[in-house]
Amino acid sequence: MRTKRRKTITIDTDREVVIRQYRNATKAWCNGCGRQTAMLAAKEAAALTGVTQRTTCRWVEAGRLHFTETSDGGLLICLKSMLKDERCMMNRGVEP
């Protein structure tokens, strides 16, 4: 009788995000951080995280990301809160 052999292959992956003075970042007050921080428009935040703009807005609505609104109604998202949220940066593309 033949015996079956099973091989297990494990692949470890790491990911590193390096942001150097993001061009489109705006300095603005973040109520969540309690200080002025770099803020990104929802479109740029979505591009950085690899998700849709709507998903980024859902994360804001769920309280996962800090934000502020501009005088013309635009949404600015705190870059620091994005980098702290592991689900946001590490599980790109996963809806909350």
N, CA and C of each residue as an Amber inpcrd file, in Angstrom:
protein
   288
   0.8410000  -1.1740000   0.0000000   0.0000000   0.0000000   0.0000000
   0.8940000   1.2480000   0.0000000   0.5320000   2.2130000  -0.8350000
   1.3080000   3.4560000  -0.9370000   0.9050000   4.4360000   0.1540000
   1.8910000   5.1030000   0.7050000   1.5820000   6.1310000   1.6940000
   1.6390000   7.4950000   1.0180000   0.7960000   8.3500000   1.4390000
   0.7630000   9.7030000   0.8890000   1.6600000  10.5970000   1.7290000
   2.4080000  11.4410000   1.0430000   3.2540000  12.4080000   1.7240000
   2.6510000  13.7860000   1.5680000   2.7390000  14.5210000   2.5960000
   2.2010000  15.8800000   2.5700000   3.3340000  16.8530000   2.8720000
   3.4340000  17.8820000   2.0400000   4.4170000  18.9280000   2.2560000
   3.6990000  20.1970000   2.6640000   4.2760000  20.8630000   3.6290000
   3.7310000  22.1390000   4.0710000   4.7330000  23.2250000   3.7190000
   4.2550000  24.2230000   3.0210000   5.0950000  25.3520000   2.6590000
   4.5500000  26.5800000   3.3740000   5.3980000  27.2320000   4.1180000
   5.0040000  28.4340000   4.8550000   5.7340000  29.6250000   4.2710000
   4.9860000  30.6570000   3.9630000   5.5650000  31.8780000   3.4190000
   5.2640000  33.0150000   4.3880000   6.3020000  33.6250000   4.8970000
   6.1470000  34.7840000   5.7730000   6.3520000  36.0400000   4.9430000
   5.4500000  36.9730000   5.0970000   5.5870000  38.2330000   4.3670000
   5.5450000  39.3910000   5.3430000   6.3130000  40.3890000   5.0450000
   6.3080000  41.6240000   5.8190000   6.0480000  42.7530000   4.8560000
   5.5330000  43.8070000   5.3860000   5.2410000  44.9590000   4.5630000
   5.7070000  46.2070000   5.2920000   6.3170000  47.0660000   4.5810000
   6.8260000  48.2860000   5.1710000   6.3040000  49.4630000   4.3730000
   5.7150000  50.4160000   5.0740000   5.2000000  51.6110000   4.4280000
   6.0900000  52.7710000   4.8350000   6.6620000  53.4270000   3.8480000
   7.5260000  54.5690000   4.1080000   6.8770000  55.7930000   3.4890000
   6.6480000  56.7970000   4.3200000   6.0420000  58.0280000   3.8300000
   6.9930000  59.1610000   4.1530000   7.4340000  59.8200000   3.1170000
   8.3210000  60.9660000   3.2970000   7.5980000  62.2070000   2.8310000
   7.2880000  63.0520000   3.7450000   6.6120000  64.3090000   3.4410000
   5.6500000  64.1760000   2.2670000   4.5460000  63.5620000   2.5360000
   3.5320000  63.3270000   1.5180000   3.1340000  64.6590000   0.8860000
   3.2870000  64.7620000  -0.4250000   3.0730000  66.0350000  -1.1450000
   1.6960000  66.6440000  -0.9400000   0.6880000  65.8020000  -0.9070000
  -0.6740000  66.3110000  -0.8450000  -1.1930000  66.4710000   0.5830000
  -0.3200000  66.2590000   1.5630000  -0.7460000  66.3880000   2.9600000
  -0.9100000  67.8620000   3.3220000  -1.9110000  68.1140000   4.1330000
  -2.2010000  69.4540000   4.6320000  -2.1060000  69.4170000   6.1460000
  -1.4910000  70.4060000   6.7330000  -1.4610000  70.4870000   8.1990000
  -2.7960000  71.0430000   8.6770000  -3.4190000  70.3220000   9.5910000
  -4.6980000  70.7710000  10.1390000  -4.8520000  70.1920000  11.5430000
  -5.7570000  70.7830000  12.3180000  -6.0160000  70.3140000  13.6710000
  -6.8010000  69.0110000  13.6400000  -6.3170000  68.0280000  14.4020000
  -7.0060000  66.7400000  14.5300000  -7.5530000  66.6400000  15.9470000
  -8.8650000  66.5800000  16.0820000  -9.4730000  66.4690000  17.4070000
  -9.1200000  65.1470000  18.0780000  -8.9800000  64.0930000  17.2840000
  -8.6430000  62.7830000  17.8350000  -7.2490000  62.7490000  18.4300000
  -6.2850000  63.3910000  17.7720000  -4.9010000  63.4460000  18.2570000
  -4.6940000  64.5970000  19.2380000  -5.5430000  65.6090000  19.1400000
  -5.4220000  66.7680000  19.9980000  -4.2770000  67.6970000  19.6150000
  -3.9080000  67.6910000  18.3280000  -2.8350000  68.5660000  17.8480000
  -2.8810000  68.6760000  16.3330000  -2.0460000  69.5350000  15.7930000
  -1.9640000  69.6610000  14.3440000  -1.1920000  68.4830000  13.7770000
  -1.7320000  67.8710000  12.7370000  -1.0740000  66.7310000  12.1020000
  -1.2370000  66.8340000  10.5890000  -0.5800000  65.9490000   9.8840000
  -0.7280000  65.8610000   8.4360000  -2.0760000  65.2230000   8.1190000
  -2.8120000  65.8500000   7.2240000  -4.1280000  65.3530000   6.8270000
  -4.1350000  65.1300000   5.3220000  -4.8750000  64.1130000   4.8930000
  -5.0190000  63.8010000   3.4790000  -6.4790000  63.8960000   3.0700000
  -6.7100000  64.3160000   1.8480000  -8.0650000  64.2750000   1.3010000
  -8.4730000  62.8000000   1.1900000  -9.7630000  62.5390000   1.2070000
 -10.2670000  61.1650000   1.1680000  -9.7340000  60.4000000  -0.0390000
  -9.5990000  61.0690000  -1.1640000  -9.1080000  60.4170000  -2.3770000
  -7.6630000  59.9440000  -2.2040000  -6.8020000  60.8040000  -1.6370000
  -5.4070000  60.4210000  -1.4130000  -5.2940000  59.3380000  -0.3440000
  -6.1300000  59.4260000   0.6950000  -6.1220000  58.4000000   1.7400000
  -6.5120000  57.0390000   1.1660000  -7.4900000  57.0420000   0.2890000
  -7.9090000  55.7930000  -0.3500000  -6.7810000  55.2230000  -1.2090000
  -6.0960000  56.0710000  -1.9390000  -4.9870000  55.6130000  -2.7850000
  -3.8600000  55.0340000  -1.9360000  -3.5820000  55.6540000  -0.8120000
  -2.5110000  55.1920000   0.0670000  -2.8270000  53.8270000   0.6670000
  -4.0770000  53.6040000   1.0420000  -4.4650000  52.3490000   1.6710000
  -4.8690000  51.2790000   0.6670000  -5.0810000  51.6580000  -0.5800000
  -5.4330000  50.6670000  -1.6010000  -6.8860000  50.2510000  -1.5900000
  -7.7480000  51.0940000  -1.0450000  -9.1830000  50.8020000  -1.0210000
  -9.9230000  51.9170000  -1.7460000 -11.2250000  51.7670000  -1.8670000
 -12.0100000  52.8020000  -2.5290000 -12.2020000  53.9910000  -1.5910000
 -12.5510000  55.1070000  -2.1810000 -12.8170000  56.3170000  -1.3880000
 -14.0030000  56.0750000  -0.4630000 -14.9840000  55.3390000  -0.9310000
 -16.1610000  55.0420000  -0.1100000 -15.7810000  54.2190000   1.1220000
 -14.8710000  53.2540000   0.9480000 -14.4150000  52.4500000   2.0840000
 -13.7230000  53.3310000   3.1110000 -12.9050000  54.2610000   2.6380000
 -12.2340000  55.1980000   3.5440000 -13.2710000  56.0000000   4.3260000
 -14.3190000  56.4490000   3.6590000 -15.3900000  57.2040000   4.3360000
 -16.1180000  56.3220000   5.3550000 -16.2860000  55.0470000   5.0370000
 -16.9180000  54.1260000   5.9960000 -16.0660000  53.9840000   7.2500000
 -14.7420000  53.9140000   7.0640000 -13.8400000  53.8200000   8.2090000
 -13.9450000  55.0680000   9.0760000 -14.0970000  56.2260000   8.4440000
 -14.2850000  57.4770000   9.1950000 -15.5980000  57.4090000   9.9710000
 -16.6720000  56.9910000   9.2960000 -17.9850000  56.9000000   9.9440000
 -17.9820000  55.9020000  11.1010000 -17.1630000  54.8490000  10.9860000
 -17.0810000  53.8390000  12.0420000 -16.1770000  54.2820000  13.1930000
 -15.5080000  55.4250000  13.0400000 -14.6470000  55.9320000  14.0940000
 -13.2390000  55.3620000  14.0790000 -12.8810000  54.6410000  13.0300000
 -11.5460000  54.0500000  12.9460000 -10.4800000  55.0830000  12.6100000
 -10.8530000  56.1380000  11.8910000  -9.9010000  57.1610000  11.4700000
 -10.3330000  58.5270000  11.9830000  -9.3580000  59.3360000  12.3680000
  -9.6410000  60.7170000  12.7610000  -9.8480000  61.5440000  11.5030000
 -10.6320000  62.5990000  11.6220000 -10.9040000  63.4270000  10.4500000
 -11.2770000  64.8330000  10.8720000 -11.2940000  65.7060000   9.8980000
 -11.8350000  67.0480000  10.0680000 -12.4610000  67.4460000   8.7420000
 -13.3520000  68.3980000   8.7900000 -13.9850000  68.8660000   7.5580000
 -13.4660000  70.2580000   7.2340000 -13.2740000  70.5030000   5.9550000
 -12.8320000  71.8190000   5.5080000 -14.0360000  72.7610000   5.4700000
 -13.7670000  74.0400000   5.3070000 -14.8490000  75.0300000   5.2760000
 -15.7850000  74.8170000   4.0890000 -15.2740000  74.1900000   3.0130000
 -16.1320000  73.9280000   1.8510000 -16.7580000  72.5300000   1.8800000
 -16.6710000  71.8360000   3.0300000 -17.3280000  70.5380000   3.1810000
 -16.4760000  69.3480000   2.7980000 -15.2160000  69.5830000   2.4470000
 -14.3290000  68.4790000   2.0980000 -13.8890000  67.7030000   3.3370000
 -13.4820000  66.4820000   3.1360000 -13.0760000  65.6080000   4.2280000
 -11.5600000  65.4640000   4.2240000 -10.9420000  65.7400000   5.3700000
  -9.5080000  65.5240000   5.5400000  -9.3160000  64.4340000   6.5800000
  -8.4780000  63.4500000   6.2580000  -8.2770000  62.2990000   7.1340000
  -6.8780000  62.3600000   7.7300000  -6.7950000  62.1160000   9.0170000
  -5.5430000  62.1760000   9.7640000  -4.6110000  61.0380000   9.3260000
  -3.4510000  61.4020000   8.8190000  -2.4790000  60.4160000   8.3630000
  -1.9780000  59.5700000   9.5290000  -1.7950000  60.1840000  10.6630000
  -1.3080000  59.4570000  11.8390000  -2.2810000  58.3580000  12.2600000
  -3.5680000  58.6410000  12.2440000  -4.5510000  57.6210000  12.6280000
  -4.6050000  56.4920000  11.6000000  -4.3420000  56.8150000  10.3250000
  -4.2970000  55.7720000   9.2960000  -3.1280000  54.8330000   9.5360000
  -1.9810000  55.3950000   9.8750000  -0.7900000  54.5820000  10.0850000
  -0.8880000  53.7430000  11.3480000  -1.6520000  54.2050000  12.3430000
  -1.8280000  53.4510000  13.5830000  -2.8160000  52.2990000  13.4120000
  -3.7510000  52.4250000  12.4900000  -4.7950000  51.4060000  12.3070000
  -4.2430000  50.2580000  11.4660000  -3.9130000  49.1460000  12.1300000
  -3.3260000  48.0090000  11.4230000  -4.2610000  47.4560000  10.3510000
  -5.5490000  47.4130000  10.6390000  -6.4990000  46.8870000   9.6480000
  -6.4990000  47.7550000   8.4060000  -6.2880000  49.0370000   8.5980000
  -6.2920000  49.9770000   7.4870000  -5.0550000  49.7890000   6.6130000
  -3.8990000  49.6670000   7.2290000  -2.6530000  49.6190000   6.4740000
  -2.2230000  48.1990000   6.0980000  -2.5240000  47.2130000   6.9240000
  -2.0190000  45.8640000   6.6660000  -3.0060000  44.9890000   5.9040000
  -4.2790000  45.1870000   6.1040000  -5.2800000  44.3750000   5.4260000
  -5.9300000  45.1700000   4.3210000  -5.1170000  45.6670000   3.4430000
  -5.6120000  46.5330000   2.3640000  -6.7100000  45.8400000   1.5900000
  -7.7440000  46.5990000   1.3090000  -8.8350000  46.0900000   0.4930000
  -9.9060000  45.3540000   1.2580000  -9.7480000  45.1850000   2.5500000
 -10.7430000  44.4630000   3.3460000 -11.7380000  45.4500000   3.9160000
 -12.9990000  45.2570000   3.6120000 -14.0510000  46.1330000   4.1170000
 -14.2110000  45.9110000   5.6260000 -14.4960000  46.9580000   6.3820000
 -14.7040000  46.7880000   7.8280000 -15.9620000  46.0020000   8.1240000
